Amino acid sequence: MADRMVERTTNAGISFNAVVHGGNLHEAAERYGIPYAQWLDLSTGINPHGYPVPPVPADAWRRLPDDGDGFADCAARYYGAPDAAHVLPVAGSQAAIRALPSLLPRARVGIAPLTYSEYAPAFERAGHEVVPLDVSWDTLPDAFTHVVVVNPNNPTAEHLSAGKLLHWHAQLSARGGTLLIDEAFADTLPSASLAASTHRNGLIVLRSPGKFFGLAGVRAGFVLGAPALLDALRLTLGAWTVSGPARHAVKAAFEDVAWQQQMRTLLEAESARLVSLLQAHGLATNSTPLFAWTNDARAAALHEALAQRGVWTRLFTATGSVRFGLPASDTEWARLEESLREAVR
């Protein structure tokens, strides 16, 4: 049984999944009759070794969030943005994905057919025409005004070089267009980020502490770009977009350089372990340090067989491909290995 999802079809005839995401464990529990607490959830690509947030000070609960608290400055330092004027904290990058399309001139937007599923419907709702983007292109079609790239891509793990993306940006900028880059999974490769280039008009970078830091529940994100665009987005989203406790948690994580270095090393090792495990069962994969993806012909059947054993992966029904996140403990690794041994045919 595949994930239940809402299919959208663009004017170009491409189907996009409008609202489906990983982490829908209550739905899986109900569908398969397995209690929630008995599931191994590998569906999200969120770091299972989340940042150990220090106790929240009482003022973070009592006071309204204050933009003078240095939060944007802290994010600018961590991401390598030009300065705080080029950083806008938001209530998760999802808020920006919904709002940004209405701030850009209506035009033709290139989006890869298999990528984060919220972009296509967001641009369509704002009146843009969504067309398929082939990431192998060096020169973008003249008809493209805006392009959205998730880098590294979710779920295929494909990574485009900074040089190529800046070449694309130059083409789009000359047309008065925009390159929007979602770097939600880029924290493990900080040198590959285009955050430092966001002083350029028409270049927007979205970042999130949810994946690498394992802080998805705080619902915080950042839009990096030219100050004029950020001012327009700020007016659209309104005040107090990120709560005091969330600001406290994320700021602590951004300033803990030792934890970041140790975690990057750990995730590299665990990603290699996951890839090795999947390959041992005959599954070819692409991977980032936070997830592995396979488009093996047996992937959809494997998703179903694992679900029947209480292991929840992310199925992409349009391609029959599956994404695996990282187990959190030796017990979970052993359970995944046993489940794969039983499920792979």
GUZA-723895 format. One record per residue: residue in one letter; x, y, z of N, C-alpha, C, O in turn. Coordinates in steps of 0.001 Angstrom, whole numbers, padded with zeros to 6 digits, always signed. Each point is the difference from the previous one (the first is absolute). Layout:
BEGIN
AXYZXYZXYZXYZ
...
// end
This chain:
BEGIN
M+000848-001196+000000-000848+001196+000000+000878+001239+000000+000891+000123+000841
A-001120+000776-001748+000810+001210-000106-000502+001063+000956-001103-000097+000538
D+001938+001125-000329-000446+001155+000774-001222+000612-000660-000050+000133-001223
R-000936+000239+002029-001110+000780-000545+000488+001409-000237+000624+000598+000877
M-000899-000060-002046+000503+001325-000310-000930+000711-000957-000803-000626-000691
V+000922+001939+000661-000779+000830-000895+000847+000269-001225+001069+000599+000115
E-001516-001026-001289+000755+000211-001216-000470+001270-000681-001200+000240-000138
R+002164+000576-000287-000280+001197-000769+000638-000139-001362+001079-000583-000112
T-001707+001099-000926+000565-000035-001334+000149+001410-000506-000967+000762-000001
T+002175-000390-000437+000252+001336-000497-000519+000140-001416-000437-000972-000616
N+000490+002198+000106-000408+000240-001377+000864-000770-000983-000423-000292-001118
A+001654-000038+001548+000893-000751-000872-000253-001499+000084+000688-000783-000655
G-001667+000379+001453-000350-001404+000094+000844-000789+000972-000012-001230-000043
I+000750+001898+000924+000837-000683+000981-000763-000112+001306-000570+000982+000476
S+000556-002169+000102-000683-000202+001268+000951+000280+001153+001142-000458+000005
F-001626+001208+000962+000775+000293+001201-000822-000411+001213-001227+000098-000005
N+001917-000560+001044-000665-000311+001249-000136+001283+000798+001000+000637+000330
A-002237-000251-000016-000238+001326+000556+000293+000099+001488+000522+001020+000450
V-000840-002043+000321+000051+000198+001449+000623-001156+000764-000079-000021+001228
V+000692-000934-001901+000486-001189+000694+001399+000213+000551+000870+000549-000676
H-000660-000993+001921+001316+000098+000628+000251-001255+000828-000921-000764+000288
G+002182+000563+000089+000299-001057+000935-000456+000394+001396-000512+001098+000215
G+000706-002010+000729-000377+000285+001371-001462-000217+000327-000436+000284+001116
N-000337-000791-002089-001436-000204+000210-000241-001344+000682-000686-000873-000532
L+001259+000730+001707+000033-001293+000667-001351-000410+000573-000319-001188+000038
H-000482+002160+000410-001330-000357+000496-000842-000605-001119-000761-000941+000227
E+000899+001478-001420-000723-000561-001145+000453-001424-000281-000823-000877-000266
A+002140+000643+000325+000517-001347-000224-000502-000965+001065-000375-001132-000305
A+000369+001586+001561-000457-000860+001095-001453-000417-000197-000364-001154+000228
E-000466+002115-000657-001410-000315-000224-000177-000927-001192-000813-000924+000034
R+001574+001175-001079-000173-000774-001228+000420-001452+000177-000660-000904-000511
Y+001754+000675+001230+000547-001349+000097-000347-000695+001316+000358-001160+000204
G-001051+001865+000687-000419-000622+001241+001141-000316+000946-000094-000931+000800
I+001169+001696-000883+001155-000168+000882+000059+001214+000917+000016+001125-000500
P+000018-001300+001816+000006+001151+000911+001132+000974-000317+001093-000397-000404
Y-001381+001656+000593+000932+001086-000322+001380-000232+000608+001017+000171-000672
A-000988-000557+001935+001272-000126+000718+000863-001144-000510+001182-000073+000336
Q-001748-000820-001139+000754-001162-000475+000655+000219-001360+000628-000913-000536
W-000768+002108-000025+000547+000267-001334+001455+000450+000072+000421+000648+000959
L+000331-001003-001988+001305+000577-000273-000205+000983-001152-000246-000407-001136
D+000348+001694+001433-000313+001034-000993+001280+000466-000693+000828+000688+000599
L-000679-001071-001866+001137+000409-000825-000476+000857-001172+000667+000063-001033
S-001806+000589+001186-000661+000637-001137+000377+001454-000223-000408+000572-001010
T+001179+000064+001916+000127+001449-000086+001372+000520-000445+000056+001080-000589
G+001023-001769+000830+001319+000549-000276+000458+001000+001044+000973+000720-000225
I-001650-000660+001364+000405+000870+001106+001045-000724+000843-000132-001194+000267
N+001167+001915+000151+001049-000577+000825-000603-000636+001252-000639+000694+000790
P+000830-002002-000594-000573-000634+001202+000775+000322+001274-000447-000318+001102
H+001617+000951-001257+000807+000386+001170-000113+001517+000166+000978+000729-000165
G-002167-000277+000488-000279+001428+000024+000843+000764+001001+000505-000549+000979
Y-000371+001844-001261+000800+000854+000878-000595+000025+001410-001213+000147+000152
P+002053-000289+000884-000495+000015+001391-000257+001432+000455+000899+000658+000523
V-002092-000188-000715-000344+001391+000299+000133+000264+001497-000522-000772+000805
P+001211+001847-000414+000101+000340+001428-001343+000470+000539-000880+000359-000782
P+000704-000351+002090-001272+000437+000589-000400+001383-000511+000838+000884-000178
V-002122-000723-000050-000520+001260-000533-000176+000989+001147-000672-000312+000983
P+001264+001495-001093-000172+000999+001069-001437+000486+000076-000708+000024-001007
A+000285+000358+002184-001397+000397+000203-000406+001157-000896-001141+000045-000460
D+002049+000896+000198-000349+001156-000823-000353-000388-001430-000748+000711-000671
A+001285-001841+000201-000328-000435-001358-001475-000359-000129-000573+000082-001087
W-000041-000483+002205-001428-000298+000007-000838+001250+000265-001104+000135-000527
R+001619+000754+001325-000808+001131+000483-000017+001187-000946-000996+000719-000081
R+002102-000506-000639+000124+001200-000811-000314-000292-001469+000173-001123-000474
L-000640+002158-000236-000129-000117-001441+001380-000121-000629+000950+000608+000492
P-000816-001376-001565+001293-000075-000689+000464+001394-000409-000792+000807-000485
D+002079-000530+000684+000561+001330-000229+001063-000088-001088+001004-000695+000162
D-001225+001403-001274+000949-000054-001105+001356+000595+000357+000958-000149-000759
G-000865+000812+001890+001282+000543+000437+000836-000976+000798+000998+000395+000603
D-001386-001674-000585+000697-000986+000831+001218-000631-000675+000637-000879+000581
G-000305+001315-001803+001173-000539-000686-000242-001318-000709+000949-000638-000456
F-002203+000219+000354-000312-001290-000626+000415-000024-001466+000636-000953-000450
A-000994+002000-000298+000364+000056-001416+001508+000094-000175+000547-000590-000932
D+000136+001322+001810+001469+000086-000063+000626-001372+000200+000945-000375-000695
C-001493-000374+001667+000513-001339+000273-000171-000902-001224+000906-000757-000349
A-002069+000841-000300-000252-000804-001193+000919+000410-001147+000491-000852-000741
A-000259+002153+000594+000896+000470-001061+001400-000563+000191+000642-000404-000969
R-000162+000374+002213+001326-000564+000260+000031-001490-000298+000936-000486-000635
Y-001942-000235+001083-000004-001447-000202-000084-000356-001483+000742-000862-000472
Y-001636+001516-000262-000194-000346-001402+001018+000655-000923+000156-000423-001145
G+000540+001450+001628+000945+000693-000855-000646+001015-000914+000534+000301-001067
A-001683+000235+001469-000659+001048-000771+000769+001308+000148+000770+000151+000949
P-000961+000802-001869+000757+001255+000081-000141+000704+001342+000999+000454+000558
D-002203-000353-000029-000253+000606+001315-001456-000241+000356-000737-000625-000764
A+000319+001121+001929-001361-000248+000479-001066+000615-000891-001132-000483-000022
A+001466+001539-000716-000978+000623-000895-000402-000924-001132-001015+000225-000660
H+001808-001269+000430-000290-000961-001067-000627-001282+000549-000052-001013-000697
V-000427+001053+001954-000578-001182+000643-001350+000357+000610-000111+000964+000758
L-000913-001743-001091-001320+000176+000612-000422-001301+000670-000240-000990-000691
P+000141+000965+002034-000535-001176+000672-001498-000150-000286-000744+000981-000008
V+000320-002221-000227-001405-000279-000295-000433-001248+000756+000832-000731+000539
A-002122+000495-000503-000548-001144+000741+000132-001276-000821-000995-000584-000430
G+002219+000167+000224+000269-001138-000867+000075+000457-001445-000721+000916-000397
S+001586-001545-000400+000118+000410-001398-001309-000206-000750-000211+000602-001053
Q-000677-001453+001586-001304-000201-000630-000775+001306-000120-000693+000215-000994
A+000801+000653+001986-000695+001285-000065+000492+000824-001176-000788+000652-000684
A+002099-000683+000450+000566+000751-001126-000395-000614-001328-000276+000720-000960
I+000247-002042+000895-000388-000674-001245-001407+000413-000407-000274+000185-001186
R-000608-000041+002146-001375+000409-000302-000101+001467-000404-000834+000356-000832
A+001682+000502+001417-000156+001444-000199+000829+000559-001147-000439+000937-000668
L+001614-001480+000424+000904+000593-000988-000568+000058-001418+000195+001012-000673
P-000889-002046+000182-000460+000068-001392-000847+001229-000313+000062+000521-001114
S-000849-000051+002076-000850+001164-000255+000797+001295-000060-000518+001018-000459
L+001777-001037+000916+000842+001192-000031+000844+000084-001265+000655+001014-000237
L-000661-002065-000575+000785-000030-001231-000908+000242-001204-001164-000400+000030
P+001663+001043-001089-000811+000227-001199-000510-001323-000552+000757-000964-000112
R-002030+000917-000229-000575-001239-000540+000683-000357-001315+000129+000831-000899
A+000302-002080+000810+000786-000403-001160+000087-001517-000048-000695-000693+000742
R+001540+000188-001608+000239-001430-000104+001100-000385+000991+001053+000635+000059
V-001319-001685+000713+000900-000418+001079+000458-001433-000262-000823-000898-000176
G+002124+000692+000151+000542-001338-000178+000205-000698+001328+000680+000519+000885
I-001276-001708-000747+000122-000806+001217+000182-001451-000423-000723-000485-000870
A+001670-000206+001468+000219-001409-000325-001247-000815+000332-000636+000246+001025
P+000276-001211-001871-001210-000795+000252+000020-000768+001316-001048-000191+000617
L+002236-000256-000175+000091-000718+001270+000881+000802+000946+001228-000065-000052
T-001888+000819+000912+000675+000822+000986-000979+000288+001120-001073-000603+000040
Y+001408+001506+000871-000898+000301+001110-001350+000450-000550-000071+000914-000821
S-000994-001562+001277-001282+000077-000695-000808+001263+000242-001043+000180-000628
E+001489+000705+001521-000785+001200+000283+000220+001125-001012-000843+000891-000113
Y+001948-000913-000619+000327+001143-000845-000970+000175-001169-000504+001099-000231
A+000246-002168-000495-000852+000137-001187-001386+000539+000329-000437+000955-000641
P-000276-001530+001618-001317+000554+000311+000055+001420+000534-000917+000781-000253
A+001972-000421+000989+000106+001369+000520+000131+001002-001140-000643+001049+000022
F+001464-001360-001012+000156+000911-001134-001260+000030-000862-000377+001054-000513
E-000262-002186+000355-001241-000023-000788-001093+000833+000659-000727+000724-000680
R+000609-000826+002000-001017+000781+000703+000212+001494-000204-000957+000775-000006
A+002220-000371-000162+000311+001420-000189-000092+000424-001461+000320+001142-000332
G-000751-002044-000546-000226+000368-001393+001156-000241-000941-000050+000426-001154
H+001104-001105+001620+001136-000311-000871-000297-001269-000808-000868-000792+000368
E+001588+000615-001455-000073-001231-000779+001202-000862+000358+001141+000426-000176
V-001381-001614+000670+001069-000902+000404+000332-000939-001152-000884-000643-000566
V+002165+000572+000226+000457-000860-001090+001185-000832+000489+000668+000381+000961
P-000402-001522-001620+001055-000891+000505+001393+000554-000222+000314+000529-001067
L+000510-000658+002083+001391+000413-000041+000877-001234-000113-000159-000952+000765
D+001081+000964-001713+000988-001061-000151+001313+000524+000589+000607+000915-000556
V-000176-001485+001663+001164+000546+000703+001302-000259-000749+001047+000506+000405
S-001087-001284-001490+001211-000212-000786+000277+001159-000952+001092+000090-000562
W-002075+000802+000375+000202+001125-000914+001109+000911+000501+000156+000212+001202
D+000610+000323-002147+000954+001057+000318-000631+001359-000259+000152+000932+000789
T-000858-000833-001901-000701+001236-000349-001494-000206+000190-000569-000966-000509
L-000055+001861+001230-001432-000108+000254-000787+000487-001217+000443+000919-000688
P-001601-001519+000411-000840+000484-001098-000354+001473+000186-000179+000468+001125
D+000083+000249-002227-000295+001435+000052-001327+000283+000690-000184+001068+000584
A-000737-002020-000649-001330+000231+000570-000005-000057+001523-000965+000435+000627
F+002033-000966-000021+000036-000106+001459+000323+001360+000605+000990+000633-000368
T-001828-000190+001294+000275+001232+000737+000472-000300+001415+000908+000662+000504
H-001508-001642+000135+000395-000406+001350+000336-001488-000007-000545-000765-000796
V+001435+000367+001679+000361-001409+000170+000090-000302+001482+000525+000800+000775
V-001039-001959-000380+000095-000485+001380+000880-001240+000003-000224-000927-000779
V+001224+000906+001653+000900-001142+000131+000095-000370+001473+000263+000861+000840
V-000474-002127-000522+000273-000517+001342+001376-000649-000062+000210-000931-000778
N+000731+001411+001590+001393-000398-000166+000671-000248+001359+000211+000949+000756
P+000127-002210-000431-000233-001198-000781-001490-000317-000112-000804+000361+000860
N+000468-001046-001946-001417-000194-000282-000636-001009+000950+000613-000996+000386
N-001830+001279-000034-000836-000886+000802-001130-000505-000901-000892+000773-000351
P+000913-002075-000036+000683-001111+000662+001209-000582-000723+000659-000873+000565
T-000329+001304-001779+000970-000737-000810+001439+000163+000458+000872-000745-000444
A-000601+001716+001334+001342+000264+000547+000938+000620-001025+001186+000165+000284
E-001677+000179-001459+000859+000613-001013+000453+001379+000465-000786+000769+000554
H+002073-000465-000787+000572+001260+000454+000570+000761-001180+000800-000546-000760
L-001201+001807+000593+000510+000852-001061+001095+000898+000557-000094+000478+001131
S+001125-000253-001923+001132+000798+000459-000381+001469+000124-000920+000477-000665
A+001641+000228+001524-000226+001435+000154+000247+000727-001306-000710+000950-000330
G+001716-001392-000419+000294+000639-001274-001150-000090-000974-000328+000977-000673
K-000284-002137+000593-001130-000175-000917-001180+000863+000432-000647+000639-000830
L+000375-000624+002117-001134+000783+000487+000211+001495-000215-000936+000714-000360
L+002148-000243+000577+000264+001416-000253-000095+000320-001492-000406+001102-000370
H+000777-002050-000485-000163+000179-001445-001478+000113-000344-000394+000851-000798
W-000421-001708+001399-001448+000096-000209-000535+001339+000512-000813+000649-000658
H+001283-000247+001842-000477+001263+000554+000310+001155-000934-000834+000887-000182
A+002023-000882-000415+000357+001082-000922-000953+000047-001176-000384+001084-000440
Q-000007-002241-000080-000944-000045-001117-001367+000545+000411-000604+000796-000719
L+000131-001229+001870-001319+000426+000465-000004+001476+000378-000954+000717-000301
S+002005-000266+000951+000078+001395+000412-000053+000934-001204-000614+001065+000061
A+001253-001462-001144-000015+000819-001210-001407+000143-000572-000274+000924-000766
R-000621-001848+001143-001396+000040-000465-000918+000633+001035-001214+000058-000196
G+001789+000418+001297-000827+000509+001085-000620-001103+000820-001012+000213+000667
G+001617-001410-000709-000561-001154+000691+000703-000323+001301+000819+000777+000492
T-001149-001934+000058+000451-000376+001332+000409-001461+000033-000655-000853-000600
L+001748+000569+001309+000395-001361+000327-000230-000206+001491+000604+000685+000826
L-001471-001621-000484-000310-000326+001387+000629-001347+000308-000308-000997-000654
I+001187+000964+001647+000702-001229+000362-000394-000401+001417+000175+000766+000948
D-000700-001955-000822-000370-000555+001302+001160-000861+000484+000293-001044-000584
E+000362+001483+001648+001152-000708+000537-000324-000672+001336+000811+000019+000926
A-001989-000607-000839-000432-000604+001265+000939-001097+000472+000136-000217+001205
F+000520-000484-002138+000895-001102+000367+001469+000363-000216+000845-000891-000099
A-000531+002181+000025+001350+000432-000354+000943+000164+001184+001182+000275-000209
D-001649-000429+001434+000859+000260+001164+001173-000956+000090+001016+000320+000616
T-001147-001496-001226+001113-000944+000035+001069+000350-001030+001088-000574+000021
L-001387+001514-000928+000950+000452-001022+000034+001524-000011-000344+000609-001013
P+000747+000021+002109-000124+001458+000098+000769+000754-001074-000418+001088-000397
S+001528-001634-000084+000795+000717-001003-000693+000063-001351+000386+000802-000851
A-001405-001634+000634-000705-000023-001280-001193+000958-000032-000663+000126-001029
S+000389+000546+002143-001165+000893+000072+000233+001268-000801+001134+000451-000165
L-002236+000120-000335+000055+001300-000671-000453+001128+000924-000325+001089-000474
A+000301-001332+001775-000430+001031+000941+000829+001270-000133-000536+001103+000107
A+001833-001248-000337+000871+001171-000085-000276+000856-001225+000443+001147-000066
S-001174-001694-000912-000283+000723-001239-001368+000674-000003-000437+000515-001030
T-000236-000516+002169-001377+000501+000015-000098+001523+000032-001089+000545+000179
H+002209+000141-000348-000063+001444-000246-000428+000279-001444-000325+001138-000341
R+000325-002159-000495-000350+000164-001407-001516+000048-000158-000709-000851+000536
N+000219+001827-001256-001432+000070-000276-000428-001231-000795+000709-000463-000893
G-001868-000045+001235-000518-001152-000719+000550-001334+000464-000210-001017-000661
L+000912+001001+001788+000475-001253+000573-000561-000127+001407+000259+000847+000855
I-001031-001912-000612-000615-000260+001295+000455-001373+000473-000028-000968-000761
V+000445+000889+002008+000383-001282+000599-000874-000227+001231-000124+000879+000853
L-000473-002053-000770-000785-000389+001176+000815-000986+000831+000587-000942-000532
R-000561+001172+001841+000711-000895+000912-000911-000390+001159-000950+000706+000339
S+001271-001854+000257-000817-000508+001099+000867-000736+001003+000858-000787-000398
P-001058+001020+001693+000708-000782+001013-000689-001336+000289+000455-000758+000857
G-001534+000470-001557-000786-001185+000319+000683-001309-000312-000156-000965+000748
K+000913+000900-001836+000550-001273-000454+001308-000350+000729+000042-000976+000749
F+001007+001750-000957+001306-000313+000579-000021+000047+001519+000560-000878+000656
F-001198+001891-000093-000034+000134+001456-001116-000835+000631-000082-000088+001225
G-000765-000516-002034-001089-000801+000551-000996+000824+000781-000558-000476+000989
L+000322+001725-001422-000881+000919+000714-001232+000347-000832-000447+001147+000001
A-000092-002116-000698-001149+000276-000864-001194+000529+000783-000798+000776-000525
G+000679-001189+001761-001154+000400+000795-000016+001456+000415-001049+000505+000400
V+002185+000195-000482-000008+001406+000400-000627+000877-001076-000353+001146+000277
R+000205-001658-001504-000584+000743-001125+000683+001350-000176-000628+001054+000088
A+001918-001117-000337+000779+001192-000310+000718-000220-001322+000397-001119-000323
G-000237+002183-000429+000738-000053-001251+000528+001381-000322-000251+000956+000734
F+000984-000849-001835+000618+001262-000362-000048+000197-001501+000253-000923-000775
V-000581+002145+000376+000073+000393-001398+001193+000929-000141+000092+001009+000700
L+000816-001342-001597+001189+000800-000248-000144+000634-001376-000232-000697-000988
G+000369+002011+000922-000159+000673-001275+000216+001490+000122+000453+000493+001033
A-000780+000220-002095+000171+001450-000025-000950+000656+000993-001142-000442+000129
P+001580+001484+000576-000837+000633+001029-001360+000463-000504-000983-000104+000734
A+000892+000612-001959-001291+000477-000504-001012-001133-000076-001161+000176+000369
L+001594-001339-000845-000908-001154-000064-000388-000445+001409-001162-000315+000257
L+002131+000291+000650-000302-000433+001368-000958+000961+000684-000842-000424+000792
D+000959+001710-001087-000934+000973+000570-001422-000283-000479-000945+000072+000786
A+000792-000392-002059-001329-000316-000539-000548-001274+000627-001187-000080+000316
L+002051-000916-000135-000434-001246+000622-000358+000221+001458-000959-000591+000496
R+001710+001427+000195-000285+000320+001409-001390+000627+000138-000744-000340+000920
L+000399+001237-001813-001324+000615+000021-001093-001026-000257-001084+000086+000578
T+001360-001049-001435-000980-001037-000317-000235-000931+001183-001138-000362+000297
L+002215-000022+000373-000105-000989+001077-000393+000605+001339-000567-000698+000841
G+000853+001979-000621-000369+000645+001245+001027-000189+001095+001087-000532-000225
A-001450+000974+001405+000931+000017+001140+000061-001351+000711-000887-000840-000147
W+001966+000652+000926+000169-001121+000931-000119-001359-000688-000718-000881+000472
T+001410+000720-001562-000132-001246-000760+000688-001182+000681-000396-001147-000209
V+001411+001411+001012+000722-001082+000685-000098+000224+001499+000356+001074+000485
S-000828-002061+000254-000259+000140+001431+001285+000163+000805+001092-000329-000464
G-001251+000845+001682+001143+000165+000886+000714-001304+000309+001225-000048-000117
P-001933-001027+000510+000678-001271+000251+000712-000542-001238+001085-000569+000116
A-001678+000736-001297+000652-000462-001223+001284+000782-000252+001016-000581-000383
R-001055+001886+000594+001195+000825-000192+001116-000444+000955+001167-000072-000385
H-001537-000216+001608+000977-000456+000988+000655-001308-000455+001223-000133+000048
A-002033-000825-000485+000517-001306-000404+000915+000112-001221+001087-000577-000021
V-001525+001311-000980+000764+000089-001245+001286+000790+000204+001042-000365-000545
K-001103+001423+001309+001212+000792+000248+001058-000844+000719+001184+000068-000330
A-001610-000846+001295+000943-000867+000708+000635-000996-000964+001204-000248+000058
A-002020-000322-000943+000517-000975-000961+000990+000632-000967+001031-000597-000310
F-001334+001797-000167+000873+000679-000954+001355+000359+000615+001006+000059-000708
E-000978+000177+001997+001238+000432+000649+000854-001167+000501+001125+000206+000456
D-001650-001417-000540+000718-001167+000519+000809-000644-001132-000420-000992-000595
V+001575+001571+000317+000824-000453-001122+000533-001413+000228+000074-000788-000943
A+000297+000459+002174+000529-001329+000290-001037-001075-000304+000325-001027-000596
W-001575+001259+001004-001061-000972-000281-000177-000162-001505-000150-001120-000489
Q+000166+002216-000241-000180-000053-001448+001081-000847-000667-000301-000825-000862
Q+001543+001025+001253+001101-000751-000600-000115-001484+000316+000189-000841-000879
Q-000496+000519+002120-000145-001400+000392-001169-000652-000726+000079-001159-000405
M-001179+001921+000242-001178-000568-000633+000231-000247-001486-000469-001003-000538
R+001176+001891-000124+000281-000229-001424+000798-001295-000185-000262-000768-000926
T+001224+000535+001800+000786-001233-000076-000870-001225+000248+000092-000993-000722
L-000937+001069+001748-000885-001128+000324-000955-000294-001144-000173-001159-000376
L-000448+002187-000183-000985-000212-001060+000643-000571-001260-000615-000818-000684
E+001823+001227+000368+000704-000586-001146+000163-001503+000200-000216-000787-000922
A+000598+000400+002133+000207-001418+000287-001320-000769-000050-000057-001104-000540
E-000996+001683+001100-001277-000708+000025-000631-000059-001392-000664-000979-000339
S+000869+002018-000463-000488-000047-001379+000687-001121-000772-000652-000732-000744
A+001969+000596+000918+000723-001077-000667-000506-001362+000465-000088-000941-000788
R-000242+000844+002076-000542-001254+000530-001348-000321-000634-000263-001151-000349
L-000591+002160+000199-001312-000208-000606+000132-000421-001458-000663-000938-000443
V+001510+001623-000293+000208-000347-001408+000525-001424-000120-000459-000762-000851
S+001419+000399+001696+000559-001347-000034-001064-001047+000293-000034-001052-000639
L-000836+001338+001607-001065-000937+000348-000971-000189-001157-000388-001125-000312
L-000003+002220-000322-000932-000100-001121+000645-000706-001186-000636-000814-000670
Q+001890+001128+000418+000694-000650-001115+000182-001490+000253-000023-000797-000938
A+000203+000417+002195+000136-001420+000329-001254-000781-000336+000041-001219-000167
H-001156+001926+000069-001257-000639-000391-000343+000289-001457-001148-000153-000417
G+002142+000567-000346-000171+000156-001437-000664+001280-000442-000495+000080-001124
L+000471+000948+001998-000680+001251-000317+001027+001081-000320+000770+000398+000874
A-000751+000074-002097+000865+001115-000380-000575+001287+000586-001217+000189+000000
T+002079+000697+000499-000492+001188+000691+000770+001249-000412+001138-000070-000465
N-001792+001212+000650+000646+001306+000088-000187+000460+001435-000972-000386+000650
S+001897+001213-000141-000127+000343+001419+000567+001372+000311+000842+000532-000724
T-001329+000021+001823+000612+001113+000718+000344-000550+001383-000362-001136+000307
P+001051+001910+000537+000260-000502+001353-001247-000203+000858+000100-000541+001101
L-001280+000965-001582-001215-000136+000800-001016-000985-000567-000943-000369+000700
F+001104-000060-001931-000957-000968-000546+000604-000704-001205+000986+000454-000581
A-001600-001574+000222+000349-000730-001212-001277-000223-000805-001083-000156+000565
W+001223+000144-001877-001154-000126-000904+000281-001077-001027+001108-000094-000529
T-002108-000713+000250+000125-001028-001027-001196+000031-000929-001141+000144+000439
N+001412-000281-001725-001078-000138-000989+000014-001401-000597-000399-000203-001147
D+000859-000749+001931-000031-001406-000390-001425-000397-000384-000965+000487+000589
A+000839-001358-001561-001327-000429-000470-000821-000642+001109-001227-000049-000092
R+001883-000443+001139-000707-000651+001119-000317+000970+001129-000527-000411+001034
A+000837+001687-001215-000068+000937+001120-001404+000144+000571-000168-000001+001220
A-000842+000125-002074-001363+000179+000507-000453-001222+000788-000624+000130+001053
A+000940-001316-001563-000357-001221+000728+000777-000099+001303-000515-000502+001000
L+001755+000981-001013+000792-000008+001224-000597+000937+001040-000071-000351+001178
H-000358+001538-001595-000660+000926+000919-001187-000676+000684-000182+000128+001211
E-000620-000844-001990-001176-000674+000559+000406-001112+000963-000577-000137+001079
A+001566-000651-001473+000423-001105+000853+000603+000514+001309-000233-000588+001056
L+000988+001653-001111+000554+000580+001219-001099+000583+000885+000045-000137+001222
A-001031+000786-001839-001102+000566+000775-000753-001087+000751-000417+000209+001140
Q+000240-001347-001755-000678-001106+000679+000791-000497+001203-000539-000693+000864
R+001821+001051-000813+000863-000366+001120+000246+001171+000935+000842-000086+000893
G-001570+001180-001089+000112+001149+000886+001198+000886-000269+000456+000712+000895
V+000069-000746-002129+001106+000872-000392-000541+000945-001073-000417-000435-001074
W+000428+001719+001376-000651+000983-000872+001043+000763-000804+000850+000692+000560
T-000927-000827-001877+000876+000709-000915-000846+000959-000826-001228-000008+000096
R+001872+000820-000892-000715+001000-000807-000103-000497-001425+001010-000123-000693
L-002220-000164+000253-000267-000476-001353-000382+001163-000894-000832+000827+000371
F+001439-000759-001551-000358+000981-001017-000717-000756-001114+000633-000651-000831
T-001950+000745+000823-000799-000861-000855+000190+000286-001484-000124-000910-000820
A+000423+002158+000458+000137+000342-001415+001142-000765-000653-000058-000313-001189
T+001104+000010+001969+001163-000701-000538+000191-001385+000607+000859-000760-000448
G-001652+000428+001461+000191-001275+000672+001317-000086+000734+000554-001088+000162
S-000046+002222+000284+001290+000038+000697-000222+000207+001494-001084+000394+000431
V+002128-000665+000354-000120+000018+001455+001220+000687+000613+001133-000193-000442
R-001399+001006+001480+001053+000653+000761+000065-000594+001402-001026-000232+000639
F+002250-000010-000171+000257-000519+001344+000743+001050+000815+001023+000522-000444
G-001533-000208+001636+000759+000804+000941+000892-000891+000845+000054-001212-000205
L+000644+001818+001157+000949-000732+000834-000652-000550+001262-000768+000714+000644
P+001047-001951-000276-000404-000491+001321+000732+000761+001102+001063+000578-000223
A-001655-000589+001413+000538+000804+001098+000899-000773+000958+000743+000610+000770
S-000796-001937-000803+000722-000782+001009+000386-001350-000592-000466-000378-001075
D+001317-000334+001788+000393-001342-000451-001216-000916-000080-000082-000849-000888
T-000854+001014+001806-001218-000813-000035-000791+000269-001279-000512-000926-000628
E+000418+002193+000252-000729+000336-001229+000745-000482-001242-000625-000441-000964
W+001952+000522+000979+000777-000531-001126-000247-001508-000149-000189-000497-001110
A+000192-000204+002212-000216-001444-000050-001399-000321-000511-000186-000953-000756
R-000789+001745+001168-001372-000233-000462-000112+000255-001495-000654-000763-000712
L+001287+001835+000226-000045+000272-001434+000660-001124-000780-000528-000445-001019
E+001692-000021+001497+000688-001078-000708-000850-001265-000055-000089-000655-001039
E-000535+000317+002168-000861-001187+000030-001201+000169-000916-000378-000933-000709
S-000223+002116+000719-001178+000249-000838+000357-000054-001472-000767-000532-000802
L+001914+001071+000436+000432-000058-001396+000245-001448-000418-000359-000399-001108
R+000962-000377+001984+000272-001400-000303-001301-000750-000276-000049-000870-000869
E-001002+001212+001614-001292-000670-000196-000763+000556-001191-000752-000725-000651
A+000943+002016+000361-000867+000682-000967+000521-000009-001434-000789-000022-000945
V+002114+000038+000776+000545+000109-001357-000173-001330-000726+000387-001062+000488
R-000975+001165-001658-000225-001193-000830+000615+000210-001373-000077-000885-000853
// end
